[in-house]
Amino acid sequence: MPVEHCPDTGVYLLTGATFSYALAVDPDPDQRVPAARHIHWGARVTLDDARELMARPPRHARPSGTWSHPRAHQEEHVVQGGYRHDEAALLVEFADGVRSAELRAGSVEVAGDEVTVILVDRVYPLRVSLHYRVDSSHDALIRWAEIHNDGDDAIVVHQAASASWAPPPHSGYRLTTLSGGYAAETQLTQRPLEIGRVVLESRTGISGHENQPWLALDLAATEEHGEVWSTALLWSGSWEAIVQTMLDGGTHITLGRGADRPDRVPPRATLRLPDTVGIYTSDGYGSMSLKWHAYERDRVLPDPARLRPVLYNSWEATFYDVTATGQLELARRASDIGVELFVLDDGWFRPKDDDTAGLGDWYPVARRFPDGLADLADQVRGLGMMFGLWIEPEMVNADSDLYRAHPDWIRRWPTRPPTVARHQYLLDFGRTDVRDWATRTLDRLVTGIGIDYLKWDMNRAFAEPFSAEGGNPWIDQVLGVNEVIDRLRQAHPDVLVETCASGGGRGDLAMLSRTHWMWASDNTDPLDRLFIQEGYTYAHSAMSMACWVTDSPGSLSGRETPLTFRFHAAMCGVLGIGGDLADWSDADLAEAAGLIGVYKEIRPLVQTGRQYRLGSPRTDETFGVAFVAGDQVAVFAFAPRVRHAAVGQELRLRGLDPDARYEDLSSGAIHGGNALRYRGFPLDLHGDYASRLIRLRRI
């Protein structure tokens, strides 16, 4: 049973395949004791276990200055008020200026795998509903909160987190985040938790490059061993996660939207906060990632049964120098090497050969495409490929017909000049007319040209949070963008959509629920990418990660790398080609065609199989990634710099049947599963930026 209840104690136990979550609801608690108390999140426990844990005294002997009662630190959803001084999940202000909530239990509703706890303020017309849903098939718990205003006056919300997550008290937690910046996204970052607060956030209006809205806590866990508690927020705007640790080891994570405060809940209205997802494992970070991958593929990504195509993108080949003749020549070469989707990037609508004009005027420029884009699309399809287009619908240049016609459509303060970034302004997607214009524009492009794919980009941060229609601009912008994408996909369900925001600036599950994959970074250098991709795979699947093979030396790194190494790094996700094929030699084109053919053979393993990290680019001279599905195994081994003493490396594989035998499809050699696991696959890598693809079959 996913939900059990003990009436005499008020304990509710939610259980998945390997985890349990327990809380207690007291219908008439002392005002100093929470109406809803957190009991347990972690390994599976029984209802009797939960009752025992509830009865245990707190770890500290007496209240500290933070708490007015020894059990107050167990509050399930911390509210501001009384003698509380820790991070609040909810801070509201009523019409009379009171900034304090005193919640008592109203009711508890159980429906199948879902529990809803209703908390009611003792004085004011405020209700808070805490929602819990067990996803048994993916061993996950989904949580969110709703704030209900039952009165006749608006309630100001200064802080409203979706959930507070609390692992068992312990003084030795380590925090893992996916942090970084532009061109260095999702760098795996680990640090010990000490007394105090760690704040992770984005204030840019999108989920951001600096941190993804995902984090994990562990107790000295490794890839294969140890407990890990992880959680993510499904929100594409600014967000905030505050991890607070007490002297007694009590730790809780307050996770929700950010930079949108204060907000208002109008009379007789409800504020529904974004979902959070929690995943626990006792078998290390590898097991945790497998659960996140399966959850993302099955519960988040659109069309998970549809394998993602091999694409070619013309951006790095031409930049803004876009012409029909040049694009068609690239398309012919892309078709010859096996590409399935040809993508025309930025420049097709630009009246100039730079980024200072044209955004908002989504029509092909006649001097670039005298016969129109539909003609190019038809010729691309005649070569056996789908046709795709880059677009940035949320932005407008001052030098554009759209801005000249509608200068009021941008985000700006009424009395101040708007902030310009990258020669562009942010359109106000909180406006109905802007959303309708964007929807019409996208529909016109898809139907008029015959587009199979859109790369939806977003290249500047939020500024001037003003709403002419009186809403919350931070929230309305995100919801408006979501609405336009949803309308597009409802009208054109077969069109593929990729999310991009100057690389990985929108790396969140909410955006991935509307788009088929993500451009993880503008950095396509293969070595840098292996670091980016390592962190990415902690929370996301290979099916959602676009990876390109581009020219050497890399445009950002200046590093020279062999074509095979570049391909092998990019074949660990959704394979794309972004180099200038017009300059590739016949030998390079032939090698590319062969590797693309191999990728198509192993694509089901890479995109839908189980993925295992084999070592790390941060710590190991030789490392790899394995993909396993059924009897098939594909392993990518990498050695950026091979020292003489390291020749003959052996890479220990994971995810295999220990009692089975495996055939190396290249040599015909037979290996035992346990030998591959504990002694490793023998490699023979030489030189710098060496790599190898190993394909095995269980026999």
Wavefront OBJ file of the C-alpha trace (Angstrom):
o trace
v 0.000 0.000 0.000
v 1.467 3.406 -0.920
v -0.358 5.127 1.989
v -0.980 3.828 5.527
v -2.544 5.623 8.496
v -2.414 5.102 12.239
v -5.526 6.850 13.661
v -4.446 6.853 17.312
v -1.229 8.790 16.591
v -2.175 10.651 13.420
v 0.811 9.155 11.579
v 0.622 8.887 7.786
v 3.175 6.668 6.066
v 3.835 6.966 2.327
v 5.923 4.176 0.851
v 7.597 3.545 -2.491
v 9.716 0.647 -3.673
v 12.726 1.597 -1.531
v 11.710 4.689 0.459
v 9.254 5.805 3.101
v 8.008 9.234 4.073
v 6.175 9.719 7.353
v 4.423 12.670 8.964
v 2.034 13.097 11.857
v -1.029 15.344 11.890
v -2.370 16.405 15.286
v -5.982 17.615 15.112
v -5.632 19.808 18.212
v -1.977 20.474 19.009
v -0.529 22.791 21.575
v 0.117 26.092 19.819
v 3.854 25.597 20.280
v 3.813 22.186 18.571
v 3.347 21.913 14.790
v 0.008 20.706 13.526
v 1.896 18.653 10.934
v 5.156 17.113 12.109
v 7.835 15.544 9.961
v 8.804 12.040 11.110
v 10.931 10.362 8.446
v 12.226 10.517 4.878
v 14.598 7.782 3.831
v 14.798 3.996 3.797
v 11.608 1.973 4.034
v 10.069 1.721 7.485
v 6.882 0.133 8.770
v 3.977 1.959 10.341
v 5.154 0.682 13.738
v 8.612 2.060 12.985
v 7.093 5.443 12.168
v 5.179 5.456 15.463
v 8.407 4.684 17.316
v 10.286 7.451 15.527
v 7.495 9.873 16.345
v 7.778 9.068 20.058
v 11.546 9.493 20.257
v 12.740 12.604 22.091
v 14.553 15.237 20.047
v 18.320 15.005 19.819
v 18.970 18.198 21.758
v 18.286 18.180 25.495
v 16.428 21.467 25.669
v 15.161 24.163 23.340
v 17.688 26.496 21.759
v 17.048 30.119 20.911
v 15.621 28.965 17.624
v 12.746 26.923 19.003
v 10.115 27.422 21.654
v 9.429 23.709 22.077
v 11.674 20.623 21.818
v 9.537 19.169 19.010
v 8.962 22.365 17.075
v 11.970 21.610 14.859
v 9.921 18.780 13.333
v 7.533 21.221 11.652
v 6.566 19.744 8.286
v 5.982 23.066 6.549
v 7.681 25.883 8.455
v 5.655 29.086 8.696
v 6.737 32.490 9.913
v 5.271 33.325 13.291
v 5.735 32.892 17.001
v 9.215 32.062 18.228
v 10.442 30.495 14.976
v 13.663 31.875 13.554
v 14.682 29.340 10.959
v 13.970 29.471 7.222
v 10.235 29.706 6.578
v 8.443 27.936 3.756
v 5.555 30.380 4.175
v 5.511 34.049 5.150
v 2.240 35.911 4.614
v 0.904 39.338 5.479
v -2.784 39.982 6.135
v -4.726 43.145 5.398
v -4.252 44.467 8.941
v -0.462 44.194 8.670
v -0.052 40.997 10.706
v 2.862 38.887 9.396
v 2.318 35.701 11.288
v 0.539 32.426 10.596
v -0.702 30.012 13.249
v -1.846 26.848 11.537
v -3.862 24.003 12.982
v -4.885 20.784 11.317
v -8.123 21.080 9.393
v -8.458 17.710 7.684
v -6.522 14.993 5.901
v -7.680 13.471 2.634
v -6.362 10.175 1.299
v -7.112 9.128 -2.277
v -5.163 6.169 -3.593
v -1.483 7.114 -3.652
v -2.068 10.753 -2.671
v -2.380 12.469 0.711
v -3.554 16.057 1.189
v -3.089 17.749 4.564
v -5.221 20.861 5.112
v -3.897 23.396 7.613
v -6.067 26.320 8.690
v -5.054 29.557 10.391
v -6.567 29.976 13.866
v -7.737 33.545 13.180
v -7.471 34.515 9.525
v -9.179 33.063 6.409
v -6.026 31.261 5.296
v -5.822 27.613 4.333
v -2.658 25.789 3.291
v -2.919 22.401 1.624
v 0.154 20.186 1.529
v 0.048 17.578 -1.223
v 1.965 14.296 -1.366
v 1.794 11.757 -4.181
v 3.720 8.493 -4.372
v 4.929 7.500 -7.828
v 5.444 3.825 -7.028
v 6.690 2.832 -10.476
v 9.521 5.374 -10.279
v 10.177 5.243 -6.534
v 9.579 8.983 -6.218
v 7.527 11.311 -4.043
v 5.921 14.409 -5.583
v 5.108 17.285 -3.238
v 3.616 20.735 -3.625
v 1.609 23.270 -1.639
v -1.408 25.440 -2.318
v -2.314 28.678 -0.516
v -6.036 29.399 -0.307
v -7.440 32.811 0.552
v -10.985 32.280 1.863
v -11.483 35.906 2.843
v -12.538 39.196 1.253
v -9.120 40.896 1.372
v -5.988 40.023 -0.551
v -3.198 38.197 1.267
v 0.357 39.301 0.500
v 2.772 36.394 0.176
v 6.364 37.316 0.977
v 7.649 33.767 0.773
v 5.971 30.604 -0.476
v 8.069 27.483 -0.965
v 6.577 24.409 -2.546
v 7.908 22.092 0.170
v 10.347 21.617 3.004
v 12.371 18.413 2.659
v 14.168 17.007 5.706
v 16.493 13.983 5.795
v 17.123 12.322 9.168
v 19.171 14.452 11.595
v 22.897 13.936 11.073
v 25.956 16.139 11.403
v 27.874 14.752 8.424
v 25.876 15.628 5.327
v 27.542 16.544 2.064
v 25.730 18.750 -0.448
v 25.897 17.984 -4.169
v 24.803 20.603 -6.707
v 25.022 21.139 -10.459
v 26.669 24.541 -10.525
v 28.731 26.625 -12.933
v 28.124 29.391 -15.447
v 27.854 30.146 -19.124
v 29.783 27.559 -21.198
v 30.550 25.656 -17.990
v 27.118 24.508 -16.859
v 26.316 21.538 -14.591
v 29.741 21.247 -13.001
v 29.464 18.633 -10.274
v 30.052 20.527 -7.018
v 30.252 18.873 -3.602
v 30.797 20.492 -0.211
v 30.266 19.514 3.442
v 27.298 21.060 5.205
v 28.112 23.071 8.286
v 25.934 24.940 10.769
v 24.124 27.706 8.940
v 22.467 28.189 5.575
v 23.476 27.483 2.004
v 21.490 29.434 -0.584
v 21.162 28.188 -4.160
v 19.129 30.318 -6.506
v 18.521 32.057 -9.783
v 17.385 35.677 -9.948
v 17.476 35.917 -13.737
v 13.877 35.001 -14.567
v 14.962 31.576 -15.837
v 16.313 28.590 -13.947
v 19.791 29.824 -14.844
v 23.364 28.794 -15.629
v 24.765 29.104 -12.102
v 22.747 26.347 -10.443
v 20.124 23.911 -11.613
v 17.009 23.604 -9.396
v 18.207 20.210 -8.202
v 20.343 19.129 -5.264
v 21.296 16.072 -3.253
v 22.517 15.283 0.259
v 24.549 12.217 1.152
v 26.516 10.599 3.933
v 29.874 9.866 2.276
v 28.092 8.124 -0.594
v 29.967 6.830 -3.618
v 28.720 5.912 -7.066
v 27.619 2.486 -5.804
v 27.192 2.745 -2.050
v 25.589 4.991 0.526
v 22.407 6.910 1.193
v 21.434 9.839 -1.031
v 18.484 12.211 -0.621
v 17.781 14.288 -3.753
v 15.096 16.729 -4.814
v 14.220 18.966 -7.766
v 11.851 21.853 -8.442
v 9.695 21.842 -11.578
v 9.846 25.537 -12.407
v 11.440 27.432 -15.297
v 11.751 30.844 -13.665
v 13.718 32.284 -10.778
v 13.928 29.877 -7.863
v 15.479 29.403 -4.463
v 16.703 26.461 -2.388
v 17.875 27.103 1.155
v 19.614 24.273 2.982
v 19.708 24.987 6.700
v 21.677 22.898 9.201
v 21.443 23.098 13.002
v 23.941 22.195 15.694
v 22.046 18.971 16.438
v 22.266 17.864 12.792
v 18.726 18.805 11.936
v 18.688 19.778 8.251
v 15.899 20.919 6.008
v 15.693 22.080 2.420
v 13.241 24.876 1.630
v 12.594 24.696 -2.103
v 10.407 26.897 -4.277
v 10.091 29.840 -6.593
v 12.209 32.898 -5.944
v 12.701 36.558 -6.891
v 8.946 36.906 -7.374
v 8.139 38.277 -3.949
v 5.938 39.783 -2.754
v 3.010 38.092 -4.424
v -0.720 38.449 -3.811
v -3.477 35.918 -3.396
v -6.710 37.730 -4.293
v -9.885 37.165 -2.304
v -11.432 33.704 -2.779
v -8.428 32.584 -4.846
v -5.754 29.892 -4.677
v -2.032 30.092 -5.340
v -0.804 26.739 -6.662
v 2.937 26.329 -6.215
v 5.197 24.247 -8.495
v 5.831 20.571 -7.929
v 8.926 19.248 -6.233
v 10.145 15.677 -6.648
v 12.127 13.748 -4.054
v 14.130 10.596 -4.767
v 15.978 8.576 -2.115
v 18.383 5.693 -2.564
v 20.602 3.637 -0.302
v 22.798 2.449 -3.192
v 24.807 5.541 -4.084
v 24.709 8.182 -6.770
v 24.585 5.730 -9.647
v 21.320 4.272 -8.413
v 19.971 7.770 -7.752
v 20.724 8.847 -11.313
v 19.067 5.762 -12.788
v 15.877 6.715 -10.946
v 16.031 10.327 -12.150
v 16.652 9.183 -15.724
v 13.654 6.856 -15.699
v 11.461 9.499 -14.079
v 12.469 12.115 -16.646
v 11.921 9.826 -19.624
v 8.601 8.396 -18.462
v 7.021 11.278 -16.562
v 8.574 14.449 -17.968
v 9.766 14.318 -21.584
v 7.223 14.480 -24.414
v 7.142 11.483 -26.768
v 9.605 9.313 -24.800
v 9.117 6.423 -27.230
v 10.295 8.591 -30.137
v 14.035 8.308 -30.649
v 15.665 11.683 -31.144
v 17.140 12.234 -34.629
v 20.729 12.961 -35.621
v 20.759 16.650 -36.513
v 22.982 19.131 -38.270
v 22.965 22.782 -37.163
v 24.535 25.408 -39.431
v 25.352 28.053 -36.788
v 29.092 27.507 -36.349
v 29.534 26.971 -40.094
v 27.997 30.269 -41.210
v 27.084 32.405 -38.183
v 25.073 35.341 -39.643
v 26.321 34.828 -43.195
v 23.224 32.841 -44.153
v 22.181 32.251 -47.768
v 19.991 29.711 -49.484
v 22.882 28.506 -51.626
v 25.223 28.043 -48.690
v 22.635 26.281 -46.568
v 21.681 23.904 -49.363
v 25.313 22.928 -49.903
v 25.661 22.162 -46.179
v 22.414 20.198 -46.328
v 23.717 18.026 -49.173
v 26.857 17.191 -47.230
v 24.847 16.535 -44.064
v 22.555 14.171 -45.950
v 25.527 12.315 -47.408
v 26.898 11.468 -43.938
v 23.533 10.277 -42.588
v 22.028 13.315 -40.846
v 18.258 13.077 -40.298
v 17.365 16.678 -39.371
v 18.835 19.841 -40.912
v 18.538 22.975 -38.759
v 18.868 26.550 -40.021
v 20.054 28.652 -37.092
v 20.153 32.421 -36.442
v 20.463 34.868 -39.362
v 17.667 33.803 -41.699
v 15.481 36.798 -40.699
v 18.280 39.361 -40.128
v 18.434 42.432 -42.399
v 22.060 42.859 -41.256
v 24.912 40.416 -40.767
v 24.929 40.849 -36.989
v 22.598 40.642 -33.982
v 21.557 44.304 -33.799
v 18.356 44.044 -35.853
v 15.554 41.749 -36.871
v 14.484 39.984 -33.671
v 10.701 40.005 -33.700
v 10.388 40.138 -37.498
v 10.163 36.432 -38.152
v 10.180 36.530 -41.949
v 13.001 35.324 -44.210
v 15.075 38.110 -45.734
v 14.655 38.158 -49.508
v 18.329 38.791 -50.251
v 19.185 35.630 -48.325
v 16.314 33.472 -49.559
v 14.958 34.865 -52.835
v 12.673 31.831 -53.252
v 11.575 31.791 -49.619
v 12.264 29.364 -46.797
v 9.579 26.932 -47.927
v 11.658 26.258 -51.046
v 14.754 25.468 -48.946
v 12.670 23.258 -46.634
v 11.309 21.343 -49.640
v 14.815 20.776 -50.983
v 16.032 19.605 -47.580
v 13.178 17.112 -47.368
v 14.030 16.028 -50.905
v 17.437 15.044 -49.527
v 15.713 12.743 -47.029
v 15.973 14.990 -43.968
v 13.566 16.881 -41.761
v 13.807 20.672 -41.656
v 14.267 22.740 -38.516
v 14.551 26.414 -37.599
v 16.078 28.526 -34.809
v 13.856 31.180 -33.242
v 13.903 33.448 -30.168
v 10.234 34.387 -29.684
v 10.620 36.132 -26.303
v 12.949 38.843 -27.628
v 12.835 41.895 -29.874
v 15.449 44.285 -31.264
v 14.775 48.029 -31.178
v 15.646 47.943 -34.875
v 12.642 45.852 -35.922
v 9.201 46.433 -37.359
v 7.653 44.698 -34.358
v 9.220 47.120 -31.873
v 8.361 50.140 -33.985
v 4.731 48.993 -34.086
v 4.490 47.878 -30.432
v 7.075 49.578 -28.190
v 4.688 48.988 -25.295
v 5.091 45.214 -25.586
v 8.461 45.047 -23.798
v 9.177 44.732 -20.087
v 10.069 48.211 -18.790
v 9.329 50.658 -16.020
v 6.923 53.351 -17.249
v 9.185 56.206 -16.140
v 12.653 54.836 -16.956
v 14.454 53.790 -20.135
v 14.454 50.024 -20.638
v 17.604 48.004 -20.083
v 19.236 46.776 -23.288
v 21.183 43.508 -23.289
v 22.619 41.940 -26.455
v 20.847 44.728 -28.395
v 17.490 43.257 -27.379
v 14.515 43.690 -25.087
v 12.327 41.128 -23.350
v 8.761 40.913 -24.631
v 6.063 40.883 -21.956
v 4.579 37.378 -22.221
v 2.234 38.272 -19.389
v 0.201 40.203 -21.976
v -2.515 38.363 -23.826
v -1.810 40.200 -27.085
v 1.877 39.251 -26.961
v 1.076 35.596 -26.344
v -1.455 35.606 -29.175
v 1.076 37.231 -31.514
v 3.732 34.654 -30.603
v 1.311 31.776 -31.127
v 0.219 33.103 -34.520
v 3.822 33.659 -35.561
v 4.915 30.146 -34.666
v 1.876 28.610 -36.316
v 2.547 30.602 -39.490
v 6.140 29.412 -39.633
v 5.329 25.766 -38.944
v 2.466 25.537 -41.410
v 3.764 27.931 -44.063
v 7.291 26.553 -44.282
v 6.704 23.008 -43.174
v 8.866 22.910 -40.052
v 9.589 19.652 -38.258
v 11.662 21.119 -35.416
v 12.108 24.428 -33.573
v 15.087 25.467 -31.497
v 13.545 27.855 -28.955
v 16.315 30.114 -27.651
v 16.384 32.788 -24.925
v 19.506 34.928 -24.675
v 19.063 37.578 -22.005
v 18.048 37.718 -18.378
v 14.920 39.265 -16.933
v 14.925 42.984 -16.066
v 12.350 45.651 -15.199
v 9.799 43.426 -13.440
v 6.811 45.627 -14.215
v 3.446 44.404 -15.426
v 1.109 46.788 -17.225
v -1.733 44.364 -16.520
v -1.069 44.312 -12.778
v 0.141 40.738 -12.406
v 3.348 39.329 -10.975
v 5.843 39.761 -13.837
v 8.245 37.085 -12.576
v 5.502 34.476 -12.609
v 3.431 35.755 -15.516
v 6.423 35.660 -17.859
v 7.098 31.995 -17.129
v 3.446 30.998 -17.340
v 3.067 32.968 -20.569
v 6.012 31.225 -22.216
v 4.670 27.871 -21.031
v 1.260 28.681 -22.514
v 2.682 29.552 -25.940
v 4.766 26.368 -26.107
v 1.778 24.320 -24.965
v -0.439 25.898 -27.627
v 2.207 25.265 -30.276
v 2.578 21.618 -29.365
v -1.163 21.085 -29.092
v -1.643 22.462 -32.615
v 1.425 20.653 -34.002
v 2.048 17.546 -31.876
v 4.629 16.093 -34.278
v 6.938 19.124 -34.199
v 10.088 18.578 -32.159
v 11.129 21.401 -29.810
v 14.555 21.965 -28.252
v 14.995 24.330 -25.324
v 18.021 26.629 -25.279
v 18.916 29.676 -23.207
v 22.427 30.789 -24.120
v 23.264 27.155 -23.658
v 21.941 25.455 -20.525
v 20.162 28.411 -18.937
v 16.841 26.576 -18.733
v 17.978 23.230 -17.393
v 14.852 22.313 -15.459
v 12.232 19.584 -15.533
v 9.368 22.022 -16.096
v 10.793 23.173 -19.430
v 11.743 19.610 -20.348
v 8.094 18.626 -19.855
v 7.346 20.834 -22.895
v 10.423 20.238 -25.025
v 12.010 17.100 -26.379
v 15.597 17.811 -25.371
v 17.874 20.532 -24.050
v 20.900 22.349 -25.416
v 23.071 21.762 -22.364
v 25.811 24.277 -23.197
v 27.197 26.493 -25.963
v 30.561 24.921 -25.156
v 31.083 22.079 -27.643
v 34.742 21.384 -26.846
v 34.678 17.612 -26.209
v 36.840 17.646 -23.090
v 34.894 20.499 -21.501
v 31.717 18.710 -22.527
v 32.696 15.538 -20.683
v 32.770 17.556 -17.459
v 29.450 19.228 -18.305
v 27.871 15.934 -19.311
v 29.044 14.168 -16.160
v 27.188 16.631 -13.944
v 24.194 16.707 -16.277
v 23.705 12.953 -15.974
v 23.351 13.136 -12.200
v 19.861 14.574 -12.698
v 18.998 14.141 -16.392
v 18.867 11.411 -19.008
v 20.916 11.136 -22.197
v 17.655 11.387 -24.163
v 17.293 15.016 -23.062
v 20.874 16.160 -23.753
v 21.873 17.590 -27.145
v 25.565 17.070 -27.954
v 27.383 18.393 -31.031
v 30.491 17.483 -32.951
v 32.086 20.773 -34.040
v 35.334 21.855 -35.640
v 38.808 21.670 -34.148
v 40.235 23.759 -32.597
v 37.153 24.570 -30.521
v 35.735 28.076 -30.905
v 35.734 28.651 -27.135
v 38.628 26.515 -25.912
v 41.040 26.748 -28.838
v 41.852 23.095 -28.099
v 42.655 20.712 -30.937
v 41.061 17.284 -30.624
v 40.699 14.340 -33.019
v 37.388 13.759 -34.774
v 36.882 10.368 -33.135
v 37.181 11.851 -29.630
v 34.702 14.589 -30.555
v 32.230 12.066 -31.901
v 32.511 9.694 -28.971
v 31.836 12.524 -26.496
v 28.793 13.667 -28.506
v 27.466 10.131 -28.995
v 26.755 9.990 -25.244
v 23.565 12.014 -25.798
v 21.378 13.210 -28.673
v 23.976 13.376 -31.441
v 24.314 16.545 -33.480
v 26.849 17.899 -35.965
v 27.744 21.589 -35.885
v 30.976 21.899 -37.836
v 31.545 23.555 -41.194
v 31.096 20.486 -43.389
v 32.228 22.495 -46.424
v 35.751 22.459 -44.957
v 35.807 18.816 -43.863
v 38.075 16.531 -45.827
v 36.776 13.472 -47.656
v 38.410 11.325 -44.984
v 36.666 13.260 -42.197
v 33.317 13.007 -43.968
v 33.770 9.268 -44.450
v 34.692 8.790 -40.780
v 31.712 10.904 -39.723
v 29.360 8.830 -41.883
v 30.650 5.641 -40.297
v 30.303 6.948 -36.751
v 26.805 8.293 -37.409
v 25.858 4.866 -38.715
v 27.182 3.259 -35.545
v 25.323 5.783 -33.417
v 22.050 4.916 -35.121
v 22.671 1.258 -34.260
v 23.272 1.973 -30.570
v 20.834 4.898 -30.298
v 18.170 2.878 -28.439
v 20.761 2.000 -25.786
v 22.014 5.565 -25.419
v 18.641 7.292 -25.368
v 16.496 4.746 -23.501
v 18.908 2.335 -21.819
v 20.365 2.398 -18.337
v 23.353 4.727 -18.066
v 26.337 4.107 -15.778
v 29.191 6.474 -15.037
v 32.525 4.614 -15.009
v 34.914 6.864 -13.163
v 35.034 10.621 -13.569
v 36.927 13.164 -15.701
v 37.546 15.048 -12.453
v 39.516 12.256 -10.769
v 40.480 9.514 -13.222
v 42.950 9.347 -16.096
v 40.678 6.841 -17.817
v 36.929 6.955 -17.397
v 33.827 6.084 -19.333
v 30.082 5.868 -19.748
v 28.158 2.628 -20.250
v 24.687 2.175 -21.709
v 22.861 -1.112 -21.134
v 19.560 -2.348 -22.549
v 18.543 -5.994 -22.748
v 21.459 -8.049 -24.109
v 23.252 -5.037 -25.612
v 25.985 -2.924 -24.024
v 27.765 0.151 -25.397
v 30.718 1.611 -23.507
v 32.547 4.840 -24.333
v 36.034 4.967 -22.814
v 37.994 8.231 -22.629
v 41.600 9.045 -21.776
v 42.389 12.717 -22.425
v 46.082 12.168 -21.685
v 47.650 8.721 -21.626
v 50.920 8.348 -19.749
v 53.232 5.514 -20.700
v 52.676 3.790 -17.361
v 48.933 3.791 -17.943
v 49.012 1.857 -21.241
v 46.884 -1.240 -20.895
v 44.265 0.374 -18.668
v 41.284 -1.661 -17.565
v 37.875 -0.035 -17.245
v 35.563 -1.647 -14.693
v 32.060 -1.974 -16.097
v 28.774 -1.756 -14.255
v 25.189 -2.736 -14.988
v 26.048 -6.198 -16.314
v 24.708 -9.606 -15.356
v 27.505 -10.987 -13.144
v 26.753 -14.579 -14.115
v 26.499 -13.971 -17.861
v 29.067 -14.118 -20.632
v 29.574 -11.174 -22.984
v 30.946 -11.155 -26.501
v 33.054 -8.230 -27.726
v 31.447 -7.461 -31.089
v 34.739 -6.080 -32.449
v 37.121 -8.898 -31.594
v 34.826 -11.802 -30.810
v 36.498 -12.211 -27.413
v 34.325 -13.594 -24.614
v 34.304 -12.018 -21.136
v 32.548 -12.975 -17.930
v 30.255 -10.450 -16.285
v 32.081 -10.646 -12.952
v 35.469 -10.318 -14.652
v 34.305 -7.184 -16.442
v 32.889 -5.839 -13.204
v 35.784 -6.475 -10.863
v 38.826 -6.688 -13.180
v 37.586 -4.488 -15.981
v 37.650 -4.417 -19.762
v 41.221 -4.249 -21.089
v 41.919 -1.042 -22.996
v 44.823 -0.042 -25.166
v 44.577 3.734 -25.495
v 47.496 5.885 -26.645
v 48.284 9.568 -26.996
v 46.214 12.583 -26.128
v 42.423 12.660 -26.367
v 42.136 8.936 -26.872
v 38.761 7.233 -26.865
v 37.150 3.948 -27.759
v 33.663 2.559 -28.262
v 33.193 -0.972 -26.931
v 30.122 -2.958 -27.945
v 29.199 -6.101 -26.068
v 26.420 -8.657 -26.418
v 25.262 -10.998 -23.693
v 25.378 -14.598 -24.950
l 1 2 3 4 5 6 7 8 9 10 11 12 13 14 15 16 17 18 19 20 21 22 23 24 25 26 27 28 29 30 31 32 33 34 35 36 37 38 39 40 41 42 43 44 45 46 47 48 49 50 51 52 53 54 55 56 57 58 59 60 61 62 63 64 65 66 67 68 69 70 71 72 73 74 75 76 77 78 79 80 81 82 83 84 85 86 87 88 89 90 91 92 93 94 95 96 97 98 99 100 101 102 103 104 105 106 107 108 109 110 111 112 113 114 115 116 117 118 119 120 121 122 123 124 125 126 127 128 129 130 131 132 133 134 135 136 137 138 139 140 141 142 143 144 145 146 147 148 149 150 151 152 153 154 155 156 157 158 159 160 161 162 163 164 165 166 167 168 169 170 171 172 173 174 175 176 177 178 179 180 181 182 183 184 185 186 187 188 189 190 191 192 193 194 195 196 197 198 199 200 201 202 203 204 205 206 207 208 209 210 211 212 213 214 215 216 217 218 219 220 221 222 223 224 225 226 227 228 229 230 231 232 233 234 235 236 237 238 239 240 241 242 243 244 245 246 247 248 249 250 251 252 253 254 255 256 257 258 259 260 261 262 263 264 265 266 267 268 269 270 271 272 273 274 275 276 277 278 279 280 281 282 283 284 285 286 287 288 289 290 291 292 293 294 295 296 297 298 299 300 301 302 303 304 305 306 307 308 309 310 311 312 313 314 315 316 317 318 319 320 321 322 323 324 325 326 327 328 329 330 331 332 333 334 335 336 337 338 339 340 341 342 343 344 345 346 347 348 349 350 351 352 353 354 355 356 357 358 359 360 361 362 363 364 365 366 367 368 369 370 371 372 373 374 375 376 377 378 379 380 381 382 383 384 385 386 387 388 389 390 391 392 393 394 395 396 397 398 399 400 401 402 403 404 405 406 407 408 409 410 411 412 413 414 415 416 417 418 419 420 421 422 423 424 425 426 427 428 429 430 431 432 433 434 435 436 437 438 439 440 441 442 443 444 445 446 447 448 449 450 451 452 453 454 455 456 457 458 459 460 461 462 463 464 465 466 467 468 469 470 471 472 473 474 475 476 477 478 479 480 481 482 483 484 485 486 487 488 489 490 491 492 493 494 495 496 497 498 499 500 501 502 503 504 505 506 507 508 509 510 511 512 513 514 515 516 517 518 519 520 521 522 523 524 525 526 527 528 529 530 531 532 533 534 535 536 537 538 539 540 541 542 543 544 545 546 547 548 549 550 551 552 553 554 555 556 557 558 559 560 561 562 563 564 565 566 567 568 569 570 571 572 573 574 575 576 577 578 579 580 581 582 583 584 585 586 587 588 589 590 591 592 593 594 595 596 597 598 599 600 601 602 603 604 605 606 607 608 609 610 611 612 613 614 615 616 617 618 619 620 621 622 623 624 625 626 627 628 629 630 631 632 633 634 635 636 637 638 639 640 641 642 643 644 645 646 647 648 649 650 651 652 653 654 655 656 657 658 659 660 661 662 663 664 665 666 667 668 669 670 671 672 673 674 675 676 677 678 679 680 681 682 683 684 685 686 687 688 689 690 691 692 693 694 695 696 697 698 699
